[in-house]
Amino acid sequence: MKIAFFCNEFVPLRRSLGVYTREMSRKFLAAEHEVTVFTTNPDGSLLSSEMWKGIEVHRPEIVDIRDMIPVFVSSDLMQSNYDLHAFADMVSYNILASGQLINEIVGKEKREFDIISAHNSDAILAGIAAKRQLNIPLIFHVHSTERIRGMGRGSLTIENIERRGLEVADAIIVPSYAVQEELLRMGLKEEERKKIFVCWDGVNAEIYSPSNGDDATILELRERYGINDDDPMIFYIGDFGPSENIDTLIKAIPDVISEFPRSKFVLLSEDVLSIELKELAERPELRDNIIIRTEYVSEQEKIAHYITADVAVFPSTWKPFGRSCTEVMGCSTPVVVGAQGGIIGLKEQIVSSGEGHCGYHVNPYDPKDIAWGIKNILRDPDHAKILGENARKRVLAEFTWDKCAERTLPIYETGLKNYNK
């Protein structure tokens, strides 16, 4: 297949969607499919066109149309906290990227494509335009939705863009059954419901592996944080936004240290700590047990954190799928995850009991329940080791990029086959 990939994040962007599109395009290429990526050039500093490891990449330079946006967007977008500049850039990218594919690459260069792959609401308008003009099938990857990002709220304008994508697409791929349930709540027609397929995201299990840690790195990391060999380390990595529920995690710390007084909670994020979280974390009774680090760390250092931690905890209340959760599982570390709330894909990743048990599901709104999950792991180091081993086995069985591609490509091929009937 010759695939046109519309995604607003690609190499060198390292955010979650950027990782997904990088890895999946490489897997498609390895399966002897041709991939042409149309992505963004946020500050104009990247090459407008290049070949990246056999993948053709185009980055149209954005035209600033922010002054036009108030003329035609709905009032809800104007009155919300949505970044209108970002919305304008998104619209500009979609127009320019689809125009480049339709007018230049197909129109002038006379190249042909078999299928269009568009990712999230940020790129679906380009996918819709290309489908209409080129008369080829469209696959809509819904990695998240406006309601998920807004914790049940969001812009009606963005929701309408998503809704139109769901109607027009020939197949819809989501990263979890939780996201599938969210789409079904949108009142899809029967024919639209049949187009939804669940394909769990992947991780590079060769990189995220306990074999990539060494005693010297772990010792250095513990020394940096002042964590002794026998001090339990509980680790969180991610952003500090409301859906990550960090305030409730911090409220769970006193319960944990009442039984494990030498516990150290390491919270790692590139986000700036809010005033409210800072005040909560700096309470005198927590100062010796909590370490908050707000900066980017290299992949190798991130892996060192995963391997060093006795427990990883992700108490999210809205999460379509947890990439960091999968990474830490690959490093054989047991995990506690939020499993109640809005849209929680994390609970699909962690087996909470029985065969394959690799961590615990907790109520993320209840500090005592979060503490319960953490303490259950800390109480029995031998069992914790088994949980960690099971976590890696689950990654190898379900959450590698190879597995993700194996589930995804047949959907593309079926979409193409049915479209040509």
C-alpha positions, 0 to 999 in steps of 0.5 A: 500500500501507498499510505498518506499519513496526516499527523501534527506530530512527527520526528523530531517531536517526542510527545506521545503522538510523535512517538506513535507516528514515528514507530508505526510508520517504520513498521509499515515501511518494514512491511514493505508499504510506502509511507509519505508523512505530512506533518507540522513545522511549528516554528519553521526551523525544520526541513520542509521536505526530507527522507527520514529513514526511508520515509518521505516527510513533508512539513508545510510552513504554517500561514498565520490566519489567526485574524480570520478565525473569529469570523467563522468559528462558533462562539463556544471556541471564542468563549472557552480557554482553547488557544485560538492561535493553536486552532488557527495553526491547526486549520492552516496546517490541514489546508496546506498539507492536504493541498500539497498532497492533492495539488502537487504530489498527486496533481503535478507529480502524478503519484498515486496513493492507496489509503489516507491515515489521519490522526486525531482532530488536529489532522482529520480535516486534511484527511477528509479533504484528501478523501473527497478529492482523491477518492481513496479510503480514509482511516481515522486514528482517534488517539484521544477526544476533545471530551477526554482531553477536557475531562468531560468538557471541551469545545463543541467546535472540536467535537464537531470536527471529530464527529465529521471525521467519524462519519466520513472515515472508512475505518476508525482505530482507537487505542483502548476499549475505553476510547471506543466506549467514549465514541459510542456515547457520541450517538454513532449510527450503526454503520459507524459503530461497525467501523471502530477497531481497538488497537492497543499502542505499543512500546519498544520492549528492547529499549524499555527493558530491565537489561538496560539498567546497571547497578552504577546508574541505579546507585547514581540515581538513588544518590542524586535523590538521597534514597538509601538502598532499603528506602522504597521508591515510588515513582510517577512520570507525566504531566501535572494536569488535572486529569493526572490527579497528582493532588490525590496522589500527594494526599495518599503519601501520609498513609503510605509513610505511616507504614513505610516511613522511609518511602520516597515519592519521586514525581518527574515532569516537564510541567511547572508545578502549580501553586496549589500542588507546590503548597500541598507537597511542601507540607512539613510532614511530607518534605522528607518523603517527596521529591519533585523534579520538573525538567526533561530527562533523557530516555536512558535516565527515564529508563533508570527511574523505571528500573530503580522504582519499587512501584510506579503509580499513575492515578489518572482520572481521564486517560485514553492509554498510558504510554509511560505505564507501558514503558515502566511495565517493560522494565519489570516494575509493578504498577498502580493505576487509576481505574475509575472515573471518566475514560480510563485505558490504563485499567486495560493495561494492568491485570489486577488479579489472577493469572498475569497479575502485574499491579493494582487497580485503585479508585483515583479519587480516594487517597486511601485506595491509592495508598492501599495499592502502593502498600500491597506491593511494598509489603511483599518484595518477593511478590512484587518481583513476580508482579514486575515479571508479569508486567514485562510478559504482558508487554511482550505479549500485547504491547510491542510496536510489532503487535500494534502494527500486526493489528493495524495493517489488516484494518488498512487492508480491509478498508482498502479492499471494501472501498474498491468493491 
